[in-house]
Amino acid sequence: MHGGKSTGPKTPEGLARLKLSRTKHGMYSKENLDEKRFLLGVIRETSKLLS
């Protein structure tokens, strides 16, 4: 009755809009992942120095 499930964007413009809209929280952005890797390295090095 409501037209069925959405199949999502198919055009290049629609796919580009979808890609941009998925950065809502930025949790998995390249910058955030790089920062997380850096901080984990600092924590590991600090732990080694304190042990």
CHARMM internal coordinates of N, CA and C (Angstrom, degrees):
IC EDIT
DIST 1 N 1 CA 1.4354
DIST 1 CA 1 C 1.5248
ANGL 1 N 1 CA 1 C 112.64
DIST 1 C 2 N 1.3223
ANGL 1 CA 1 C 2 N 116.88
DIHE 1 N 1 CA 1 C 2 N -27.47
DIST 2 N 2 CA 1.4559
ANGL 1 C 2 N 2 CA 119.14
DIHE 1 CA 1 C 2 N 2 CA -174.95
DIST 2 CA 2 C 1.5197
ANGL 2 N 2 CA 2 C 112.77
DIHE 1 C 2 N 2 CA 2 C -99.35
DIST 2 C 3 N 1.3087
ANGL 2 CA 2 C 3 N 119.06
DIHE 2 N 2 CA 2 C 3 N 0.87
DIST 3 N 3 CA 1.4557
ANGL 2 C 3 N 3 CA 121.19
DIHE 2 CA 2 C 3 N 3 CA 176.66
DIST 3 CA 3 C 1.5189
ANGL 3 N 3 CA 3 C 114.10
DIHE 2 C 3 N 3 CA 3 C 105.12
DIST 3 C 4 N 1.3067
ANGL 3 CA 3 C 4 N 119.26
DIHE 3 N 3 CA 3 C 4 N -5.22
DIST 4 N 4 CA 1.4577
ANGL 3 C 4 N 4 CA 122.16
DIHE 3 CA 3 C 4 N 4 CA 177.73
DIST 4 CA 4 C 1.5146
ANGL 4 N 4 CA 4 C 113.38
DIHE 3 C 4 N 4 CA 4 C 90.95
DIST 4 C 5 N 1.3101
ANGL 4 CA 4 C 5 N 114.55
DIHE 4 N 4 CA 4 C 5 N 178.50
DIST 5 N 5 CA 1.4701
ANGL 4 C 5 N 5 CA 120.75
DIHE 4 CA 4 C 5 N 5 CA -178.37
DIST 5 CA 5 C 1.5222
ANGL 5 N 5 CA 5 C 110.37
DIHE 4 C 5 N 5 CA 5 C -74.62
DIST 5 C 6 N 1.3144
ANGL 5 CA 5 C 6 N 115.74
DIHE 5 N 5 CA 5 C 6 N 150.55
DIST 6 N 6 CA 1.4513
ANGL 5 C 6 N 6 CA 121.80
DIHE 5 CA 5 C 6 N 6 CA 176.77
DIST 6 CA 6 C 1.5230
ANGL 6 N 6 CA 6 C 109.03
DIHE 5 C 6 N 6 CA 6 C -73.38
DIST 6 C 7 N 1.3180
ANGL 6 CA 6 C 7 N 116.57
DIHE 6 N 6 CA 6 C 7 N 141.14
DIST 7 N 7 CA 1.4670
ANGL 6 C 7 N 7 CA 120.56
DIHE 6 CA 6 C 7 N 7 CA 177.00
DIST 7 CA 7 C 1.5111
ANGL 7 N 7 CA 7 C 111.12
DIHE 6 C 7 N 7 CA 7 C -97.43
DIST 7 C 8 N 1.3173
ANGL 7 CA 7 C 8 N 117.63
DIHE 7 N 7 CA 7 C 8 N 0.57
DIST 8 N 8 CA 1.4515
ANGL 7 C 8 N 8 CA 121.68
DIHE 7 CA 7 C 8 N 8 CA 178.23
DIST 8 CA 8 C 1.5117
ANGL 8 N 8 CA 8 C 112.23
DIHE 7 C 8 N 8 CA 8 C 82.65
DIST 8 C 9 N 1.3333
ANGL 8 CA 8 C 9 N 116.65
DIHE 8 N 8 CA 8 C 9 N 176.04
DIST 9 N 9 CA 1.4649
ANGL 8 C 9 N 9 CA 120.83
DIHE 8 CA 8 C 9 N 9 CA -178.11
DIST 9 CA 9 C 1.5306
ANGL 9 N 9 CA 9 C 111.05
DIHE 8 C 9 N 9 CA 9 C -71.05
DIST 9 C 10 N 1.3184
ANGL 9 CA 9 C 10 N 116.28
DIHE 9 N 9 CA 9 C 10 N 144.19
DIST 10 N 10 CA 1.4638
ANGL 9 C 10 N 10 CA 122.04
DIHE 9 CA 9 C 10 N 10 CA -179.93
DIST 10 CA 10 C 1.5233
ANGL 10 N 10 CA 10 C 112.30
DIHE 9 C 10 N 10 CA 10 C -118.11
DIST 10 C 11 N 1.3357
ANGL 10 CA 10 C 11 N 117.37
DIHE 10 N 10 CA 10 C 11 N -27.66
DIST 11 N 11 CA 1.4632
ANGL 10 C 11 N 11 CA 120.46
DIHE 10 CA 10 C 11 N 11 CA -176.47
DIST 11 CA 11 C 1.5278
ANGL 11 N 11 CA 11 C 109.94
DIHE 10 C 11 N 11 CA 11 C -81.40
DIST 11 C 12 N 1.3208
ANGL 11 CA 11 C 12 N 117.62
DIHE 11 N 11 CA 11 C 12 N 155.71
DIST 12 N 12 CA 1.4715
ANGL 11 C 12 N 12 CA 119.75
DIHE 11 CA 11 C 12 N 12 CA 176.93
DIST 12 CA 12 C 1.5345
ANGL 12 N 12 CA 12 C 112.40
DIHE 11 C 12 N 12 CA 12 C -57.11
DIST 12 C 13 N 1.3302
ANGL 12 CA 12 C 13 N 116.54
DIHE 12 N 12 CA 12 C 13 N -37.14
DIST 13 N 13 CA 1.4628
ANGL 12 C 13 N 13 CA 120.00
DIHE 12 CA 12 C 13 N 13 CA 179.10
DIST 13 CA 13 C 1.5321
ANGL 13 N 13 CA 13 C 110.69
DIHE 12 C 13 N 13 CA 13 C -65.54
DIST 13 C 14 N 1.3244
ANGL 13 CA 13 C 14 N 115.97
DIHE 13 N 13 CA 13 C 14 N -42.71
DIST 14 N 14 CA 1.4619
ANGL 13 C 14 N 14 CA 120.16
DIHE 13 CA 13 C 14 N 14 CA 179.39
DIST 14 CA 14 C 1.5118
ANGL 14 N 14 CA 14 C 111.94
DIHE 13 C 14 N 14 CA 14 C -65.74
DIST 14 C 15 N 1.3263
ANGL 14 CA 14 C 15 N 117.44
DIHE 14 N 14 CA 14 C 15 N -40.53
DIST 15 N 15 CA 1.4581
ANGL 14 C 15 N 15 CA 121.33
DIHE 14 CA 14 C 15 N 15 CA 177.82
DIST 15 CA 15 C 1.5279
ANGL 15 N 15 CA 15 C 111.55
DIHE 14 C 15 N 15 CA 15 C -65.27
DIST 15 C 16 N 1.3411
ANGL 15 CA 15 C 16 N 116.70
DIHE 15 N 15 CA 15 C 16 N -37.74
DIST 16 N 16 CA 1.4684
ANGL 15 C 16 N 16 CA 120.55
DIHE 15 CA 15 C 16 N 16 CA 178.00
DIST 16 CA 16 C 1.5280
ANGL 16 N 16 CA 16 C 110.45
DIHE 15 C 16 N 16 CA 16 C -65.26
DIST 16 C 17 N 1.3338
ANGL 16 CA 16 C 17 N 117.04
DIHE 16 N 16 CA 16 C 17 N -41.76
DIST 17 N 17 CA 1.4700
ANGL 16 C 17 N 17 CA 120.37
DIHE 16 CA 16 C 17 N 17 CA 177.61
DIST 17 CA 17 C 1.5245
ANGL 17 N 17 CA 17 C 110.43
DIHE 16 C 17 N 17 CA 17 C -62.39
DIST 17 C 18 N 1.3300
ANGL 17 CA 17 C 18 N 116.29
DIHE 17 N 17 CA 17 C 18 N -40.29
DIST 18 N 18 CA 1.4538
ANGL 17 C 18 N 18 CA 120.62
DIHE 17 CA 17 C 18 N 18 CA 179.88
DIST 18 CA 18 C 1.5275
ANGL 18 N 18 CA 18 C 110.38
DIHE 17 C 18 N 18 CA 18 C -63.80
DIST 18 C 19 N 1.3209
ANGL 18 CA 18 C 19 N 116.87
DIHE 18 N 18 CA 18 C 19 N -43.08
DIST 19 N 19 CA 1.4610
ANGL 18 C 19 N 19 CA 120.90
DIHE 18 CA 18 C 19 N 19 CA 179.61
DIST 19 CA 19 C 1.5206
ANGL 19 N 19 CA 19 C 110.87
DIHE 18 C 19 N 19 CA 19 C -61.34
DIST 19 C 20 N 1.3174
ANGL 19 CA 19 C 20 N 117.37
DIHE 19 N 19 CA 19 C 20 N -42.13
DIST 20 N 20 CA 1.4654
ANGL 19 C 20 N 20 CA 121.11
DIHE 19 CA 19 C 20 N 20 CA 178.90
DIST 20 CA 20 C 1.5219
ANGL 20 N 20 CA 20 C 111.84
DIHE 19 C 20 N 20 CA 20 C -67.42
DIST 20 C 21 N 1.3045
ANGL 20 CA 20 C 21 N 116.90
DIHE 20 N 20 CA 20 C 21 N -36.23
DIST 21 N 21 CA 1.4636
ANGL 20 C 21 N 21 CA 119.60
DIHE 20 CA 20 C 21 N 21 CA -176.17
DIST 21 CA 21 C 1.5166
ANGL 21 N 21 CA 21 C 111.95
DIHE 20 C 21 N 21 CA 21 C -74.02
DIST 21 C 22 N 1.3127
ANGL 21 CA 21 C 22 N 118.76
DIHE 21 N 21 CA 21 C 22 N -17.95
DIST 22 N 22 CA 1.4630
ANGL 21 C 22 N 22 CA 121.05
DIHE 21 CA 21 C 22 N 22 CA -178.69
DIST 22 CA 22 C 1.5211
ANGL 22 N 22 CA 22 C 113.26
DIHE 21 C 22 N 22 CA 22 C -79.09
DIST 22 C 23 N 1.3050
ANGL 22 CA 22 C 23 N 118.63
DIHE 22 N 22 CA 22 C 23 N 1.77
DIST 23 N 23 CA 1.4629
ANGL 22 C 23 N 23 CA 120.97
DIHE 22 CA 22 C 23 N 23 CA 178.82
DIST 23 CA 23 C 1.5315
ANGL 23 N 23 CA 23 C 110.56
DIHE 22 C 23 N 23 CA 23 C -95.50
DIST 23 C 24 N 1.3106
ANGL 23 CA 23 C 24 N 116.43
DIHE 23 N 23 CA 23 C 24 N 31.36
DIST 24 N 24 CA 1.4537
ANGL 23 C 24 N 24 CA 121.70
DIHE 23 CA 23 C 24 N 24 CA -174.70
DIST 24 CA 24 C 1.5324
ANGL 24 N 24 CA 24 C 112.07
DIHE 23 C 24 N 24 CA 24 C -58.45
DIST 24 C 25 N 1.3348
ANGL 24 CA 24 C 25 N 117.88
DIHE 24 N 24 CA 24 C 25 N -48.75
DIST 25 N 25 CA 1.4533
ANGL 24 C 25 N 25 CA 119.23
DIHE 24 CA 24 C 25 N 25 CA -176.96
DIST 25 CA 25 C 1.5218
ANGL 25 N 25 CA 25 C 112.31
DIHE 24 C 25 N 25 CA 25 C -103.87
DIST 25 C 26 N 1.3080
ANGL 25 CA 25 C 26 N 118.99
DIHE 25 N 25 CA 25 C 26 N -19.52
DIST 26 N 26 CA 1.4544
ANGL 25 C 26 N 26 CA 121.74
DIHE 25 CA 25 C 26 N 26 CA 178.15
DIST 26 CA 26 C 1.5172
ANGL 26 N 26 CA 26 C 114.47
DIHE 25 C 26 N 26 CA 26 C 73.31
DIST 26 C 27 N 1.3246
ANGL 26 CA 26 C 27 N 117.24
DIHE 26 N 26 CA 26 C 27 N 10.63
DIST 27 N 27 CA 1.4571
ANGL 26 C 27 N 27 CA 121.47
DIHE 26 CA 26 C 27 N 27 CA -175.45
DIST 27 CA 27 C 1.5305
ANGL 27 N 27 CA 27 C 112.04
DIHE 26 C 27 N 27 CA 27 C -59.87
DIST 27 C 28 N 1.3185
ANGL 27 CA 27 C 28 N 117.50
DIHE 27 N 27 CA 27 C 28 N -34.66
DIST 28 N 28 CA 1.4527
ANGL 27 C 28 N 28 CA 121.16
DIHE 27 CA 27 C 28 N 28 CA -176.52
DIST 28 CA 28 C 1.5248
ANGL 28 N 28 CA 28 C 112.17
DIHE 27 C 28 N 28 CA 28 C -111.80
DIST 28 C 29 N 1.3154
ANGL 28 CA 28 C 29 N 117.34
DIHE 28 N 28 CA 28 C 29 N 23.97
DIST 29 N 29 CA 1.4582
ANGL 28 C 29 N 29 CA 119.58
DIHE 28 CA 28 C 29 N 29 CA 178.33
DIST 29 CA 29 C 1.5270
ANGL 29 N 29 CA 29 C 108.97
DIHE 28 C 29 N 29 CA 29 C -70.82
DIST 29 C 30 N 1.3185
ANGL 29 CA 29 C 30 N 116.89
DIHE 29 N 29 CA 29 C 30 N 156.20
DIST 30 N 30 CA 1.4596
ANGL 29 C 30 N 30 CA 121.33
DIHE 29 CA 29 C 30 N 30 CA -179.61
DIST 30 CA 30 C 1.5253
ANGL 30 N 30 CA 30 C 110.85
DIHE 29 C 30 N 30 CA 30 C -58.23
DIST 30 C 31 N 1.3148
ANGL 30 CA 30 C 31 N 116.64
DIHE 30 N 30 CA 30 C 31 N -41.69
DIST 31 N 31 CA 1.4545
ANGL 30 C 31 N 31 CA 120.19
DIHE 30 CA 30 C 31 N 31 CA -179.53
DIST 31 CA 31 C 1.5304
ANGL 31 N 31 CA 31 C 111.34
DIHE 30 C 31 N 31 CA 31 C -62.40
DIST 31 C 32 N 1.3085
ANGL 31 CA 31 C 32 N 115.95
DIHE 31 N 31 CA 31 C 32 N -43.35
DIST 32 N 32 CA 1.4582
ANGL 31 C 32 N 32 CA 119.88
DIHE 31 CA 31 C 32 N 32 CA -178.67
DIST 32 CA 32 C 1.5242
ANGL 32 N 32 CA 32 C 110.69
DIHE 31 C 32 N 32 CA 32 C -67.12
DIST 32 C 33 N 1.3397
ANGL 32 CA 32 C 33 N 118.26
DIHE 32 N 32 CA 32 C 33 N -41.72
DIST 33 N 33 CA 1.4559
ANGL 32 C 33 N 33 CA 120.83
DIHE 32 CA 32 C 33 N 33 CA 178.97
DIST 33 CA 33 C 1.5257
ANGL 33 N 33 CA 33 C 111.13
DIHE 32 C 33 N 33 CA 33 C -65.94
DIST 33 C 34 N 1.3358
ANGL 33 CA 33 C 34 N 117.27
DIHE 33 N 33 CA 33 C 34 N -39.12
DIST 34 N 34 CA 1.4725
ANGL 33 C 34 N 34 CA 120.31
DIHE 33 CA 33 C 34 N 34 CA 177.20
DIST 34 CA 34 C 1.5269
ANGL 34 N 34 CA 34 C 110.69
DIHE 33 C 34 N 34 CA 34 C -62.82
DIST 34 C 35 N 1.3228
ANGL 34 CA 34 C 35 N 116.87
DIHE 34 N 34 CA 34 C 35 N -42.77
DIST 35 N 35 CA 1.4579
ANGL 34 C 35 N 35 CA 120.94
DIHE 34 CA 34 C 35 N 35 CA 179.24
DIST 35 CA 35 C 1.5291
ANGL 35 N 35 CA 35 C 110.70
DIHE 34 C 35 N 35 CA 35 C -64.38
DIST 35 C 36 N 1.3158
ANGL 35 CA 35 C 36 N 116.73
DIHE 35 N 35 CA 35 C 36 N -40.90
DIST 36 N 36 CA 1.4609
ANGL 35 C 36 N 36 CA 120.91
DIHE 35 CA 35 C 36 N 36 CA 179.23
DIST 36 CA 36 C 1.5313
ANGL 36 N 36 CA 36 C 110.78
DIHE 35 C 36 N 36 CA 36 C -62.93
DIST 36 C 37 N 1.3346
ANGL 36 CA 36 C 37 N 117.05
DIHE 36 N 36 CA 36 C 37 N -43.60
DIST 37 N 37 CA 1.4660
ANGL 36 C 37 N 37 CA 120.55
DIHE 36 CA 36 C 37 N 37 CA 177.88
DIST 37 CA 37 C 1.5299
ANGL 37 N 37 CA 37 C 110.89
DIHE 36 C 37 N 37 CA 37 C -61.64
DIST 37 C 38 N 1.3053
ANGL 37 CA 37 C 38 N 116.36
DIHE 37 N 37 CA 37 C 38 N -43.18
DIST 38 N 38 CA 1.4643
ANGL 37 C 38 N 38 CA 121.22
DIHE 37 CA 37 C 38 N 38 CA 179.32
DIST 38 CA 38 C 1.5317
ANGL 38 N 38 CA 38 C 110.62
DIHE 37 C 38 N 38 CA 38 C -60.78
DIST 38 C 39 N 1.3317
ANGL 38 CA 38 C 39 N 116.04
DIHE 38 N 38 CA 38 C 39 N -49.04
DIST 39 N 39 CA 1.4648
ANGL 38 C 39 N 39 CA 119.82
DIHE 38 CA 38 C 39 N 39 CA -178.05
DIST 39 CA 39 C 1.5248
ANGL 39 N 39 CA 39 C 111.77
DIHE 38 C 39 N 39 CA 39 C -64.59
DIST 39 C 40 N 1.3236
ANGL 39 CA 39 C 40 N 117.95
DIHE 39 N 39 CA 39 C 40 N -37.76
DIST 40 N 40 CA 1.4625
ANGL 39 C 40 N 40 CA 120.06
DIHE 39 CA 39 C 40 N 40 CA 177.12
DIST 40 CA 40 C 1.5230
ANGL 40 N 40 CA 40 C 110.64
DIHE 39 C 40 N 40 CA 40 C -64.00
DIST 40 C 41 N 1.3320
ANGL 40 CA 40 C 41 N 117.05
DIHE 40 N 40 CA 40 C 41 N -37.03
DIST 41 N 41 CA 1.4601
ANGL 40 C 41 N 41 CA 120.80
DIHE 40 CA 40 C 41 N 41 CA 175.89
DIST 41 CA 41 C 1.5180
ANGL 41 N 41 CA 41 C 111.77
DIHE 40 C 41 N 41 CA 41 C -63.85
DIST 41 C 42 N 1.3310
ANGL 41 CA 41 C 42 N 116.56
DIHE 41 N 41 CA 41 C 42 N -42.33
DIST 42 N 42 CA 1.4648
ANGL 41 C 42 N 42 CA 121.18
DIHE 41 CA 41 C 42 N 42 CA 178.11
DIST 42 CA 42 C 1.5208
ANGL 42 N 42 CA 42 C 109.96
DIHE 41 C 42 N 42 CA 42 C -62.87
DIST 42 C 43 N 1.3077
ANGL 42 CA 42 C 43 N 117.42
DIHE 42 N 42 CA 42 C 43 N -42.42
DIST 43 N 43 CA 1.4723
ANGL 42 C 43 N 43 CA 121.66
DIHE 42 CA 42 C 43 N 43 CA 179.38
DIST 43 CA 43 C 1.5228
ANGL 43 N 43 CA 43 C 110.33
DIHE 42 C 43 N 43 CA 43 C -63.36
DIST 43 C 44 N 1.3412
ANGL 43 CA 43 C 44 N 117.38
DIHE 43 N 43 CA 43 C 44 N -43.27
DIST 44 N 44 CA 1.4586
ANGL 43 C 44 N 44 CA 120.65
DIHE 43 CA 43 C 44 N 44 CA 178.58
DIST 44 CA 44 C 1.5252
ANGL 44 N 44 CA 44 C 111.38
DIHE 43 C 44 N 44 CA 44 C -61.57
DIST 44 C 45 N 1.3266
ANGL 44 CA 44 C 45 N 116.59
DIHE 44 N 44 CA 44 C 45 N -45.83
DIST 45 N 45 CA 1.4642
ANGL 44 C 45 N 45 CA 120.64
DIHE 44 CA 44 C 45 N 45 CA -179.94
DIST 45 CA 45 C 1.5240
ANGL 45 N 45 CA 45 C 111.01
DIHE 44 C 45 N 45 CA 45 C -63.78
DIST 45 C 46 N 1.3172
ANGL 45 CA 45 C 46 N 116.97
DIHE 45 N 45 CA 45 C 46 N -40.59
DIST 46 N 46 CA 1.4626
ANGL 45 C 46 N 46 CA 121.50
DIHE 45 CA 45 C 46 N 46 CA 178.93
DIST 46 CA 46 C 1.5305
ANGL 46 N 46 CA 46 C 110.16
DIHE 45 C 46 N 46 CA 46 C -64.10
DIST 46 C 47 N 1.3135
ANGL 46 CA 46 C 47 N 116.60
DIHE 46 N 46 CA 46 C 47 N -42.18
DIST 47 N 47 CA 1.4699
ANGL 46 C 47 N 47 CA 121.23
DIHE 46 CA 46 C 47 N 47 CA 179.22
DIST 47 CA 47 C 1.5215
ANGL 47 N 47 CA 47 C 110.11
DIHE 46 C 47 N 47 CA 47 C -61.61
DIST 47 C 48 N 1.3311
ANGL 47 CA 47 C 48 N 117.31
DIHE 47 N 47 CA 47 C 48 N -41.39
DIST 48 N 48 CA 1.4703
ANGL 47 C 48 N 48 CA 120.90
DIHE 47 CA 47 C 48 N 48 CA 178.56
DIST 48 CA 48 C 1.5264
ANGL 48 N 48 CA 48 C 110.62
DIHE 47 C 48 N 48 CA 48 C -62.73
DIST 48 C 49 N 1.3214
ANGL 48 CA 48 C 49 N 117.39
DIHE 48 N 48 CA 48 C 49 N -41.55
DIST 49 N 49 CA 1.4562
ANGL 48 C 49 N 49 CA 120.81
DIHE 48 CA 48 C 49 N 49 CA -179.45
DIST 49 CA 49 C 1.5217
ANGL 49 N 49 CA 49 C 112.25
DIHE 48 C 49 N 49 CA 49 C -67.51
DIST 49 C 50 N 1.3069
ANGL 49 CA 49 C 50 N 117.40
DIHE 49 N 49 CA 49 C 50 N -33.89
DIST 50 N 50 CA 1.4629
ANGL 49 C 50 N 50 CA 121.35
DIHE 49 CA 49 C 50 N 50 CA -177.45
DIST 50 CA 50 C 1.5224
ANGL 50 N 50 CA 50 C 112.86
DIHE 49 C 50 N 50 CA 50 C -83.33
DIST 50 C 51 N 1.3290
ANGL 50 CA 50 C 51 N 118.22
DIHE 50 N 50 CA 50 C 51 N -14.96
DIST 51 N 51 CA 1.4841
ANGL 50 C 51 N 51 CA 120.09
DIHE 50 CA 50 C 51 N 51 CA -178.30
DIST 51 CA 51 C 1.5071
ANGL 51 N 51 CA 51 C 111.24
DIHE 50 C 51 N 51 CA 51 C -84.66
END
COOR INIT
IC SEED 1 N 1 CA 1 C
IC BUILD
